[in-house]
């Protein structure tokens, strides 16, 4: 009789947990090829940009009643030599500065979500902390980006300023040092993820 009562207590507990979970759902997404990642910088001659021709990533989010309630993981990897400015000489100097022969990838990983704020229908502003790994050096940085949920699609857009010297990357130079680039670059991302 006691065993039967114990089973009843356990079953009641499980049933209650299922009820209180409501419609809370974890969902996995993979980055689409249509996603854009662009690095913008300056030099003493003109501004420049490099686009990532290759990238991969994934995201796991939690929703409740169709609304974003959490991001349990978000990571993106960009092969460093997929960055392309359309100018071979500049690309070669950038790869040398990034030491791509030893460090093949640039990696982003969301460590912590501090705040998710609704910005209207299916749009959210997210603040948190992420680890960015460039040229073998990992640094935690504060991040802010927007998230839009649309059916089976997840759009994550934003930009992040970084100082290359914090990652032990000397800003590339060209033409025997007559062209010098600034230490600070801006990484812009317009990313689409699909279930």
C-alpha positions in Angstrom: 0.0 0.0 0.0 2.9 2.4 0.9 4.6 1.6 -2.5 1.3 2.4 -4.3 1.1 5.8 -2.5 4.7 6.6 -3.4 4.0 5.9 -7.1 0.9 8.2 -6.8 3.1 11.0 -5.3 5.7 10.6 -8.0 3.2 10.6 -10.9 1.4 13.6 -9.4 4.8 15.4 -9.2 5.7 14.6 -12.8 2.2 15.6 -14.1 2.5 18.9 -12.1 6.0 19.6 -13.6 4.6 19.0 -17.1 1.7 21.4 -16.5 3.9 24.2 -15.1 6.3 23.9 -18.0 3.4 25.0 -20.1 4.4 25.7 -23.7 8.1 26.3 -22.8 10.0 24.9 -25.8 13.8 24.6 -26.6 14.5 25.0 -30.3 17.7 24.4 -32.3 18.8 26.5 -35.3 21.6 26.3 -37.8 23.2 29.3 -39.6 22.1 29.8 -43.2 24.6 30.5 -46.0 22.8 33.8 -46.7 24.1 35.2 -43.4 26.5 38.2 -43.7 29.5 38.9 -41.6 31.6 42.0 -42.5 34.7 43.4 -40.9 35.1 47.2 -41.4 38.2 49.2 -40.7 40.1 52.4 -41.5 43.5 53.3 -42.9 45.4 56.5 -43.5 44.3 56.3 -47.2 40.7 55.0 -47.2 38.2 52.9 -45.3 38.1 49.1 -46.1 35.9 46.1 -45.5 36.3 42.3 -45.7 33.4 39.9 -46.1 33.4 36.3 -44.7 32.7 34.0 -47.6 32.4 31.0 -45.3 30.8 30.7 -41.8 29.0 28.2 -39.7 27.0 28.5 -36.5 24.2 27.4 -34.3 21.7 28.7 -31.8 19.5 27.1 -29.1 16.7 29.3 -27.8 13.8 28.9 -25.4 10.3 30.2 -26.2 7.2 30.3 -24.2 3.8 31.0 -25.9 5.8 32.0 -29.0 7.9 34.6 -27.2 11.7 34.5 -26.7 12.6 33.7 -23.1 16.2 32.6 -23.3 19.2 31.8 -25.5 21.1 28.8 -24.1 23.7 28.7 -26.8 24.9 30.8 -29.7 28.2 30.2 -31.5 29.7 31.2 -34.9 32.9 30.1 -36.5 34.5 31.9 -39.4 37.6 30.5 -41.2 40.0 33.4 -41.1 41.2 33.0 -44.7 37.6 33.2 -45.9 37.7 36.9 -45.1 37.9 38.7 -48.5 38.4 42.3 -49.3 38.5 41.8 -53.1 42.1 42.9 -53.0 44.6 40.1 -52.9 47.5 42.2 -51.5 45.4 43.4 -48.6 44.0 39.9 -47.9 47.5 38.5 -47.8 48.6 41.1 -45.3 45.5 40.6 -43.2 46.1 36.8 -43.1 49.7 37.4 -42.1 48.6 39.7 -39.3 46.1 37.2 -38.1 48.7 34.4 -38.3 46.2 32.2 -40.2 48.9 29.5 -40.8 48.6 28.7 -37.1 45.2 30.0 -36.1 42.6 28.9 -38.7 39.4 30.2 -37.2 37.8 33.2 -35.6 35.2 32.0 -33.0 32.3 33.6 -31.2 30.5 32.0 -28.3 27.7 33.6 -26.2 28.6 33.0 -22.5 25.7 34.7 -20.7 22.5 36.5 -21.4 21.9 39.4 -19.0 18.7 40.8 -20.5 16.1 40.1 -23.1 13.8 43.1 -23.9 10.8 42.9 -26.2 11.0 45.5 -29.0 7.6 45.0 -30.6 6.1 42.0 -32.5 8.6 39.1 -32.4 11.6 41.4 -32.0 13.9 41.5 -29.0 17.0 43.3 -27.8 19.6 41.1 -26.1 22.5 42.1 -23.9 25.0 39.7 -22.6 28.7 38.5 -22.5 30.5 36.5 -25.2 33.9 35.1 -25.8 35.6 36.2 -29.0 38.7 34.2 -30.1 41.0 35.8 -32.7 44.5 34.6 -33.6 44.4 32.2 -30.7 43.6 34.9 -28.1 40.2 34.7 -26.3 38.6 37.7 -24.7 35.2 38.1 -23.0 33.3 41.1 -24.4 30.0 42.7 -23.7 27.6 42.2 -26.6 24.2 43.7 -27.7 22.2 42.4 -30.7 18.6 42.2 -31.9 16.7 38.9 -32.4 13.7 38.4 -34.6 11.6 35.3 -34.6 9.7 34.5 -37.8 8.3 31.0 -38.1 11.2 28.6 -38.6 13.6 31.5 -39.0 15.7 33.3 -36.4 17.5 36.6 -37.4 20.3 37.9 -35.3 21.7 41.3 -36.2 24.3 43.6 -34.6 27.8 45.0 -34.6 30.8 44.9 -32.3 33.8 47.2 -32.2 37.1 45.6 -31.2 40.7 46.7 -30.9 42.9 44.3 -32.8 45.9 44.8 -30.5 43.9 43.4 -27.6 44.1 40.1 -29.5 47.9 40.5 -30.2 47.2 41.4 -33.9 49.3 44.1 -35.3 47.2 46.2 -37.7 48.3 45.3 -41.3 50.4 47.7 -43.3 51.1 47.8 -47.1 53.4 49.6 -49.5 56.4 49.3 -47.2 54.5 50.9 -44.3 53.2 53.9 -46.2 49.6 52.5 -45.8 48.7 51.8 -42.2 45.4 50.6 -40.8 43.7 51.6 -37.6 43.7 49.4 -34.5 39.9 49.4 -34.2 37.6 47.4 -36.4 33.8 46.9 -36.5 32.3 43.5 -37.0 28.8 43.7 -38.5 26.6 40.7 -38.7 23.2 40.0 -40.3 22.7 36.4 -39.5 19.8 34.1 -40.4 19.3 30.7 -38.7 16.9 28.0 -39.7 15.4 25.1 -37.8 
